[in-house]
């Protein structure tokens, strides 16, 4: 609870600082608040605190909360030169990001499905505004409307699913629902099964799993790039962790019922995400479809329930998060300099900006799953998880899709090192260099020593 209060108070302080035109204090205040909340994450480890019977800060919630807070910290570091060029209302940007993070923490720590809904709404409402915060930009407006409509639609599925499960069990509490399933395994209410499917659909909308992904490319492309970074990393971590907690813990007794549709979703998501990314000509849109494909790999962690499902997902999401932060940070730099995110904008980048090109290369290698990067360990753990149940054909299908991914990830590397272009010299601010260096170190370190976080949960 201390984590949520700290972030919420920080958001309010930043908002009031904006009213008094204290622009230089906004970013330091935000970063300081996130550091304090990170201290609470560390000091709460192994305490298993329960707040009002509604939220539980167990190690699962704390591990993913730590990841989302660090990723938000990095994203806010990238905001120093970003917001100043696009808006005078910097405080509003940062405040909405922090309020969205409050919803994220609720989604990670819910013990009651009503708190899951509240967390989803707090996170989503902030993001609807952030996606369209450039009021004079038609693409931003379109992104906001599409995100709002699809978000409202998915919330309807989520609420209907929660309602059916409440009708079957008489409770929103996850422990009570789990006890009901264990005690009535052979006589589960008919309401429960459609409730699971509707909850699955609602959460798959939030994480961007196919065929519920059709909002992702347009929203990611139209929203400000920094907001897209937040949506692609922190928000995706929250959505998938919420899905993981619900299905691997509460709904585990009905695994045989919901496993086949999850497997089908994983295959469809992998295929559509990877194949569609092949045909993209713009880096940002390619990253959008790439994020869809990674959801397919992440679904492997719940196809086969094991004691390592949560840890494997944590490693994968950590690898994906920091590689994506690098990719979007470089995208911001390139777009600010050239005004375009077309692949041709990256031609010859390594000659004038070798450090930026090297960081982006590490990110692309990690997203592709090349050894000695965190992305390789993430994919390896996902494949290992389903191999335990002899889903050989599923693994083979996933490996073929990973090979397809090599093409569009290496396309960027080839453009930077082997194609002639404008050879743009990117001015890289200090905070960008700091984020790139730390993200590269984390990506390589986890690729070599995944045990650093593999057994956290």
C-alpha positions, 0 to 999 in steps of 0.5 A, a space after each residue: 500500500 505504501 508503494 501506491 500511496 507514494 506514487 499517487 502523492 508524487 503525482 499530486 505534488 508534480 501537478 501542483 508544482 506545475 501550477 506554480 510554473 516550477 518546470 525544472 522541479 517536475 522531473 526531479 520530483 517524479 524520479 525521487 518519488 519513484 526511487 522512494 517507491 522502489 525502496 518500499 518494494 525492497 523493504 516489503 520483500 518476503 513480508 506478504 502484506 495484505 491491505 484491507 483483504 483487497 491487495 496483496 504485496 507478495 513477492 510476485 507483486 513486488 517483483 513485477 512492481 519493481 520492474 514497472 517502477 524501474 521502466 517508468 523511471 527510465 521512460 521519464 528520464 527520456 522525457 526531459 527533452 521530449 515534452 519540452 518540444 511538444 507541450 508547455 503542460 509538462 506537469 500534466 504528462 508526468 502526472 498522468 503517467 504516474 497515475 497510470 502507474 498507480 493503476 498498474 501496481 493495483 493490477 499487479 497486487 490485486 487479491 480481489 477482482 474488483 481491485 483488478 477492474 479498478 486498477 485497469 480503469 485507473 491505468 486505462 483512463 490516464 492512457 486514453 488522455 495521454 494517447 491523444 494529448 497532442 490535440 492539434 495532431 490528427 494521428 494522436 486524436 485518432 489513436 486516442 479515440 481508437 484506444 478509448 473505443 477498444 478499451 471500453 469494449 474490452 472492459 465490457 468483456 472483463 466486467 461481464 466475466 467478473 459478473 458471471 464468476 461472482 454469480 457462480 461463487 458469490 465472491 470477488 475474492 481470489 482465495 474464495 474462488 480458488 477454494 470453490 473450484 477445489 471443493 466443487 471440481 466435479 460440479 462447477 456452476 455452468 456460469 463459471 466457464 463463460 466467465 473464464 473465457 470472457 475474462 481471458 478475452 478482456 485481458 487479451 485485449 489489454 495485452 494486445 494478443 491476436 485476434 484482439 490486437 487490431 488497435 495496437 499498430 494504429 494506437 502505437 503509431 499515433 500516440 506520442 512515442 514516449 507514451 508508446 514506450 510506456 504502453 509497450 513496456 510498463 502497461 504490457 507487463 501489468 496486463 500480462 502479470 494480471 493474466 498470469 496471477 489469475 490463471 496460474 493461481 485462481 483458475 489452475 483447477 480448470 487448466 484442462 478447460 482453458 489451456 486449449 484456447 490459450 494455446 490457440 491464442 498463442 499460435 495465432 498471436 505468434 503468426 500474425 505478429 511476426 508475419 505482419 511485421 515483415 511487411 512494415 516500412 516504418 520502425 515504430 509500426 514494426 515495433 508495434 507488431 513485434 510487441 504482438 508477437 512477444 505476447 504469443 511467446 509469453 502465453 507459453 508460461 501459462 499453457 503449462 502450469 509449473 512452479 517456474 511459470 512466474 519466474 520465466 515470465 519475469 525474465 522474459 518481460 524484463 528482457 523485452 522491457 529494456 530492449 524496447 526502451 532502447 529501441 524507442 529511445 533511439 526512435 525518438 532521437 532519429 525522429 527528432 533529427 530526421 522527422 521520419 521513422 522509415 527504415 531508410 532513416 537508419 541507413 549509415 547510422 553506425 558511422 556517425 553515431 556508433 554508440 547509439 547504433 551499438 545500443 540499438 543492435 543489442 536491443 534488436 539481438 535481444 528481441 530476436 532471441 540471440 544468445 548472450 542477450 536476455 531475450 535469448 534466455 527469455 525465449 529459452 525458458 518459454 520453450 522449456 516450459 512447454 517442452 515439459 508437457 511434450 508440446 513439441 509441435 508448438 515449440 517447433 512452430 514458435 521456433 519457425 516464427 522466431 526465425 521470421 523475426 530474425 529478418 525484420 530485426 536484422 533489417 535495422 542492423 543491416 541498415 545501420 552498418 551496411 547501407 549508405 545514407 545521410 549518415 546522421 549524427 544524432 545529438 544524444 543528451 546525457 540522460 539518453 546515454 544513461 538510459 541506453 547504457 543501463 539498459 544495455 548492461 541489464 540486457 547483456 547481464 541477464 543474458 549471461 546470468 539469468 539467475 539474478 532474477 530467475 528465482 525471485 518469486 
